[in-house]
Amino acid sequence: MMIARKYLYLIALAREKHFGRAALACHISPSTLSAAISDLEAELGVAVVERGKQFTGLTPEGRCVVDYAHRMVAGEEGLRQELASLRNGLSGHLRLGVIPTALTVVASLTSAFSRRHPLVTIEVLSLSTNEILSRMQDFELDAGVVYVESGLAGRQLLTVPLWNENHVLLTPSGGPFEGRDSVTWVEAVQVPLCLLTTDMQNRKTIDAVFARLDRTVRPTLESNSIVSMLAHVCSGSWSAILPHSVLDLIGTPAGVQVLPLTEPAVAWATGLVVPQREPRPPMIEALLTEAHNLNDSFTKDE
């Protein structure tokens, strides 16, 4: 390792916020971890950890050191990727955070990336927008897929729009909208609704639409899982408002109607976001290339 282990131990301590858990994550004893942190403090001439019987936080200097350590780790990983790609092609591990409403259609991005870079393993995590942005800042994710309107202004992020999401009402066949080819947003609140939980950006945008229509939506079931929402619609007791893209790769469940939502017609852009850091690791450059290709293909289809 080019980066000294004591910096890795400090990163683990900042992440776990507990000496014992950090030591376990590093496969060392708590005393070894504590000694390494003390050695780092002596080397830098500053206190990096608030002193006490238990971990209570990092000092301002400690947070600065952790940020620097993250950048060193990212730089080392980028170098390893560069050297590996010169020998055998791009390899390593890609960590991608995805909002729940994009979990199905994101397969278009990951499958294209995997075909071009088969030696890379991919980890896709279902997370809220805030979790994605936080984990990218802490170097725990390489990239995210979020709504591009999700308050990204002022953040050091590079955004590549991928597709636009038109929302639809998924409702059991044979219900009050049988025979209709569309339904208005105002009509949608008249049936029992299953929506994403309020911490999800998709739910916030849906609530904003109803607020503009001077309507308050009161779902009788909330979930942070798209699969759970689809299952509840299939049960025949609920309807759900979701992006149509959720169904693009998995199809429409049996016994379910899909009705476009009108008055207003609303679409939100979903995009890939990556930290704006230079130099960018080869893994991120390769992912951005596939994102641009996907954007082009979706644009041609529209």
Buried (B, 14 or more C-beta within 10 A) or exposed (E): EEBBEBBBBBBBBBBBEBBEBBBBBBEBEBEBBBBBBBEBBEEEEBBBBEEEEEBEEBBEBBEBBBBEBBEBBBBEBBBBBBEBBEEEEBBBEBBBBBBBBBBBBBBBBBEBBBEBBEEBEBEBBBBBBBBBBBBBBBBBBBBBBBBBEBEBEEBEBBBBBBBBBBBBBBBBEEBEBEEBEBBBBEBBBEBBBBBBBEEBBBBBBBBEBBEEBEBEBEBEBBBBBBEBBBBBBBEEEBBBBBBBBBBEEEEEBEEBBEBBBBEEEBEBEBBBBBBEBEEBBBBBBBBBBBBBBBBEEBEEEE
